[in-house]
Amino acid sequence: MRTGMGMGTRGQGLVLGLGLVLLGACGDDGSPSETNAGPTTTAGSGDLTGGTAGEETTEGDTSPAARPNWHEDIAPLVAANCRSCHTAGSVAPFPMDDYEGTWPLGAAMLLQVDAATMPPWHAVETTECIPPAPFQHDARLTEDDKQLLRDWVALGTPEGDPANAAPIPEPPSTDLADPSGSDSMQGSLTIQPEGSRLDFFHCLSLDPGNAEDVFLDGIQVIPGNDAIVHHVLVYLDVDGASAAWPGGQVLDCDGGTGGVGNVRLAGAWVPGAQPIRPPEGVGVRLPAGARLILNMHYHAAVTGPETDDGTGVALHWTTDAPEYTSELMLIGAPGEGDLVDPPLLVPSGASNHVEAVEFDVPFIGAVDVRLWAVAAHMHKVGIDMKVSILRGNDELCMLQTPAYDFDWQRLYQYDVPIGDAFRIQSGDRVRVRCTYDNTLDNPSVVEMLQEVGLDQPQDVSQGEGTLDEMCLTAVGIAYRL
């Protein structure tokens, strides 16, 4: 049994797409000036750890009628695109709940947005890659929204008149309607900084509660403490082996599944995500006796210890077989396919180092096989992944993440009905290209080295640990016989 994505296995499983809408920028808390506007800050090469960015400050239009302003224009934008993370008590380092807490961040927000680092969305169109369809829940701001933010900063981040405040949109529901089963973690976990270490990975075993084989078509991850739960990967433990874990937990499981081999990726969660749903008519068989493993990424709060004693899941399933049965293939290293130039080894000091894996699709005859979701998975040295289908002389790109970020992994689901999704054919070859930067110019490498007490890059090979790497895609397929 091969292992991959820190999880185990080849073969079948459910990849459920999800979305995240959030916007952020780094900054200290500030207070507005005596006028109804903060100072205009030039979006230059300032330090994003401060409340503003750039060196120059100019006087903006501080009249209540100035547009755009907070109450009439920016507050709705922030509510719709920020507060899944940037709200009091959530995992983001600062809230953006009101004008006083947000106006000092205006220029820093603009820098992040213009650099495409916020909102965190990494599946983008490039000169190499135009995916076959748009992705659901694309978190990127529209050009109109970006311009609105630019104009607000240029005016001096005016507050406007609260009497003219625009309605704040209600956030989409994150509750799964009519769940068929649910379970919560046993015991509790207390998370706090350990020196410079803020990120922790622990695994939880949950019982889905199905007494018979069913077809899973919905997952809701319910975080037990929004202040520390950063993201969650959900796996199907086919044989229920994790039922033997003492207290239902395995600590420090890295990106893995606590030593359980026969697992299938079932989904992923990030703050603000709606319930995870496959396309209509698609489901995965959930055997009686199987369990769920949650790989929890906790980010410690610098304010002190925080406890998670309630993370759980809600599930929806049917007893009737769907039109399409969903499977997951893990293609890469480790996974199905072969390295083009083995072994996977990223030398210390190497930048733009490329590894590639190729997998030949076997003969599938007239079976209708559709690709409806795809994910990228590397560790801290990875900076870019491209997933393509080679068909004859053509290379058809399915996904590229040119600014890959380990901390913002997600499953990208194409925004088309399953019958219109990309169709896989016999003779297709899947190619996974991974690019790595194993230098101190890569902030993730610096972070990785700090976690293990090193100050210089090391040679990196294939594995599941902090100093290891992978080149792995998860492709969600659905087939109709």
Secondary structure, DSSP 4 states (H G I P E B T S, - for coil): ----TTS--SS----------------------SSSBPPEE--SS--TTSSS-SS-EE----STT-SS-IIIIIHHHHHHHTTTTSSTTSSSSS---SHHHHGGGHHHHHHHHHTT-SS-------SS---SSPBTT--PPPHHHHHHHHHHHHHT-B---GGGPPPPPPPPP-SPSS-SEEEE-SS-EEE--BTTB-EEEEEEEE----SS-EEEEEEEEE-S-TTTEEEEEEEEETT-GGGGSGGGEES--TTS-TT--SEEEEEEE-TTPPPB-PPTTEEEEE-TT-EEEEEEEEE--TTS-EEE---EEEEEEESSPPSEEEEEEEEEESSBSEESSSS-EE-TT-SSEEEEEEEE----TT-EEEEEEEEEE--TTEEEEEEEEEETTEEEEEEEETT--GGG--EEEBSS-GGGSEEP-TT-EEEEEEEE--STTSHHHHHHHHHTT-SS---EEBSSSTT-B-EEEEEEEEEE-
